[in-house]
Amino acid sequence: QEEALSWLPVMQELVDSHDGLSFYDIPLAPDLSAIERGLIMLGTKGMIDSAYHANVIMVYTENREVFLEVMGIPDFEIPQLVITNMAGEVIWRIDALYSEEQVIALREQVALLFGD
């Protein structure tokens, strides 16, 4: 999750400068009881600046491997940065280990999509 947090300021900057663009941080957790889910959400919210809370969608799943396969995520340990269209079709995807090179790649892709 910490790796994903590195992207939040960059994503917010892109959203602020491109009308119609939005982003979400989607952490994946095992299927848990309601109490355990509440504790995880409290911990997650504590890690993330409150400005981004609305951008976090926690996914609880009984079978992580099936979820990863369906989503086309090859490695759970490497965050994915995915751009989709309104129909949910993947337009662009990278392994999102934060680096300046990856930030540049994202900026270039967003500029291409928005005709900048």
N, C-alpha and C positions, 0 to 999 in steps of 0.2 A: 504494500500500500504506500510506503514511503516514496517509492519510485514514481508512482502515479501523482503524488502530491507535488512533485517538482514541476509537473506540467501545468498545474492550475493557473498560475499567473500568465503564462503564455497563452493558454486557451482563453482566458478572460479578455486579454488584449485583442485577440483575433475576433472574438464575439463582439466586443465593443466597436470594432472597426468594420464589421461586415454584417449588415442587416440580413436577418434570416438564418444566421449561423448560431448554433447552440452546442453545448458540450455536456457530457455526463461522465462521471467517475462511477464505474460499476464494479465494486469489489464482489468477490465470490466467497461464500462461506458455506459450510456444511448445513444441512437441514437440522435445525435445533428447536428446542422448546421455546415457547413465547418469552419466558424469563431470560433464557440465554440470548435470544435475539435482542431483547431490550438492552442487555448488558453490552453486547457487541455494538449496537447502534450508539449507545452512550460513549463508548470508547472511541468509536470512529468519529463521532461528532467532536469529541475532545481533541482529536488529532488535526482536524480540518478547520481552517478559518471559517467563521460563521457566514461569511459572504458566499461561501461555496456549498453550504448545506443543501440547498435546493437542487444542486447538481449531482448529488450522491444517490445512487439507486443500488441498494444492497440486494444481491441475488443469493437466495438460500436454495441449495440443491441437494438432493439425496445422492446423485451420481455425478460427481464433478467431471469424470472422464467423458461421459455422454454429452454433457453440456459443452465441454471444450471442443469435442468433435463436431457437434452441430454448429458451433460458432466459428469453426475453422481456426481455432487457437492451438498451435502446435506445442506450446510449452507453458504450463501454468506459471512458472517462475519468471517469465518475461512478459511484462505488461504489453498490451497491444493498443495502438492508436489507430482508430478506424474512422473513416469518413463514410457515411451512408447518405443516400438520398431519402426523400420523404417516404418512399416505399420500403425502406429498410434494406435496400440492396447496397452491398459494399462497393464503394467507388475506389477507395484507396486504403491501404493498410501498411503499417510498419511495426516492427518490434520497437517498443517505446522505451528502451533504456535511454534515459535523458542524456543528451549531449547537444552541443551547439550544431553539429551536423544534422541531427534529427530535427532540431528546431527550424533550421533553414529549409530542410526538406518539407516540413509541414507548412511553413509560410509560403513556399513556392507552390505547393499543391492548392492551398486555399486561394492564393492569388490567381492561379489558373482557373479554378472553378468559378471565381467571382469576377473574372475578367479584369483584374487589377493591372 
